[in-house]
Amino acid sequence: MGCDSNLELPCDVRAGQFAKVLGIVAGLPFKLEPLGESGIAIRVDGAEAEPTGIEGMTEVTLQAPKGMSLVDGEEHHSCTFHYSSRTDDRKGICSCVIGRSTPFWGAALEKAARWFGGRVVYNDCGSGRGNSKTFKRGCPTDKHGLVPDDGEAWNEYHRRLAKMADVSEEDMRRVAKRTAYKDLVPA
């Protein structure tokens, strides 16, 4: 089975929203496009969220365009997005993302946690101080404190998302000490 990095997200985050954030931080091309009369939305080429045959689970895939690679030099990544999962401490409910415990996944999930809020477990086979970190939500929210679904909060969410930075080699080196597969940092 191997060791994984997990991200516990608030339940208002949808798999498609997560896929877009993951695609942006992985270096996929994206652009803001008009939506309706006064809205905008971000489109990320190569980031997909597709239901699986398992109820409550979606597969999120990233595919670099032909001739390009993602920020870690790979052409493809995938992870699973689980709705209504129990938190690691078994005291709450979250949406849980599971990817390999590599420097790329540790850094990418950390950036997503800084955006949506949530808790990253860098190595689900590990334990001890520093194996997990909790982040407060940084993205724009609606009047209820949730990921916006319309209005100016929606537009601001997408404008700020378009400014999100890729995972850097430094980000991957920094989290490598916490992941199970440390040698997968690009040279």
C-alpha positions in Angstrom: 0.0 0.0 0.0 2.6 2.6 0.9 2.6 5.8 2.9 0.3 8.7 2.0 -0.1 12.4 2.7 -3.6 13.3 3.6 -5.5 16.6 3.7 -8.6 17.1 5.9 -10.7 19.8 4.2 -13.8 21.5 5.4 -16.9 19.8 4.1 -18.0 22.8 1.9 -15.0 22.2 -0.4 -16.0 20.3 -3.6 -13.7 18.0 -5.5 -13.9 20.2 -8.6 -12.8 23.3 -6.6 -9.9 21.3 -5.1 -8.9 20.0 -8.5 -8.5 23.5 -9.8 -6.4 24.6 -6.9 -4.2 21.5 -7.2 -3.8 22.1 -10.9 -2.7 25.7 -10.4 -0.2 24.8 -7.7 1.1 22.0 -9.9 1.8 24.4 -12.7 -1.0 23.6 -15.2 -2.1 26.4 -17.5 -5.2 28.3 -16.5 -7.2 31.4 -17.3 -10.0 33.5 -16.0 -13.1 33.5 -18.3 -16.3 35.4 -18.3 -19.3 33.7 -16.7 -22.8 35.1 -17.4 -23.2 38.8 -17.4 -21.1 39.9 -14.5 -19.2 36.8 -13.3 -15.8 35.2 -13.9 -14.6 31.7 -13.4 -11.2 30.1 -13.6 -10.5 27.2 -16.0 -7.5 24.9 -15.4 -6.5 22.8 -18.4 -5.6 19.3 -17.4 -7.2 19.2 -13.9 -10.2 16.8 -13.7 -12.4 15.5 -10.9 -14.3 12.4 -11.9 -16.5 10.1 -9.8 -15.3 6.6 -9.2 -17.3 3.4 -8.8 -17.0 3.9 -5.0 -19.7 5.9 -3.5 -18.4 9.1 -1.9 -15.1 9.0 -3.7 -13.8 11.1 -6.6 -10.5 10.7 -8.5 -8.7 14.0 -9.1 -6.2 13.8 -12.0 -3.6 16.2 -13.3 -2.3 15.8 -16.8 0.4 18.2 -18.2 -0.2 19.3 -21.8 1.9 17.5 -24.4 5.5 18.6 -24.3 5.2 20.1 -20.8 5.6 18.8 -17.2 4.2 19.6 -13.8 6.3 21.5 -11.3 8.0 18.3 -10.1 8.9 17.1 -13.6 6.1 14.6 -13.8 3.5 14.5 -16.5 0.7 13.1 -14.5 -0.5 12.9 -10.9 -3.7 11.6 -9.3 -5.2 11.4 -5.8 -8.6 10.5 -4.3 -11.1 12.9 -2.8 -13.4 11.3 -0.1 -16.6 13.1 1.0 -17.8 12.9 4.6 -14.7 11.2 6.0 -13.9 11.1 9.7 -11.0 13.3 10.8 -7.8 11.5 11.9 -8.7 12.1 15.5 -12.1 10.6 14.8 -13.9 13.6 16.4 -15.2 15.3 13.3 -16.2 15.1 9.6 -14.2 16.4 6.7 -13.5 15.8 3.0 -10.2 13.9 2.8 -7.7 14.0 0.0 -5.2 11.2 -0.2 -2.0 11.4 -2.3 1.4 9.7 -2.0 3.7 10.9 0.8 6.2 12.7 -1.4 7.6 16.2 -1.3 5.3 17.2 -4.2 2.1 16.0 -2.5 3.2 17.4 0.9 3.8 20.8 -0.6 0.7 20.8 -2.9 -1.6 19.7 -0.1 -0.1 22.3 2.2 -0.9 25.1 -0.4 -4.4 23.8 -0.7 -4.8 23.8 3.1 -3.6 27.4 3.2 -6.3 28.3 0.7 -9.3 26.2 1.9 -8.2 25.7 5.5 -7.6 22.2 6.8 -5.1 19.8 8.3 -2.2 18.2 6.4 -0.8 14.8 7.6 2.5 14.6 5.7 3.1 10.9 6.3 0.2 8.7 7.5 2.7 6.0 8.4 4.6 8.4 10.7 3.9 9.9 14.0 5.3 12.6 16.3 5.7 16.3 16.4 5.7 17.9 13.0 3.9 15.1 11.1 0.8 17.3 10.7 -0.1 20.9 10.5 -3.4 22.8 10.6 -4.0 25.9 8.5 -6.8 28.6 8.7 -8.8 29.3 5.6 -7.2 31.9 3.4 -9.6 32.1 0.4 -12.4 34.6 0.1 -15.7 33.4 1.6 -19.3 34.2 1.4 -21.3 35.8 4.2 -21.6 32.4 6.0 -17.8 31.8 5.9 -18.1 29.2 3.2 -16.5 28.9 -0.2 -18.6 31.3 -2.3 -20.9 30.1 -5.0 -22.1 33.4 -6.5 -21.9 37.2 -6.4 -18.9 39.4 -5.8 -17.4 36.9 -3.3 -17.3 34.3 -6.1 -15.5 36.7 -8.5 -13.0 37.7 -5.8 -12.4 34.0 -5.0 -11.5 33.4 -8.7 -9.4 36.6 -9.1 -7.3 35.6 -6.0 -7.1 32.0 -7.1 -5.5 33.2 -10.4 -2.7 34.8 -8.3 -1.9 31.6 -6.4 1.8 30.5 -6.8 3.0 27.2 -8.0 4.7 24.7 -5.6 8.4 25.6 -5.7 11.4 23.4 -5.4 12.0 25.1 -2.1 8.5 24.2 -0.9 9.2 20.6 -1.8 12.6 20.6 0.0 11.0 22.1 3.1 8.3 19.5 3.5 10.6 16.6 2.4 11.7 16.0 6.0 8.1 15.2 6.9 7.2 12.9 4.0 7.9 9.2 3.7 9.5 9.3 0.2 12.1 12.1 0.7 14.2 11.5 -2.4 11.6 12.6 -4.9 12.5 16.3 -4.9 13.4 17.6 -8.4 17.1 18.2 -9.0 
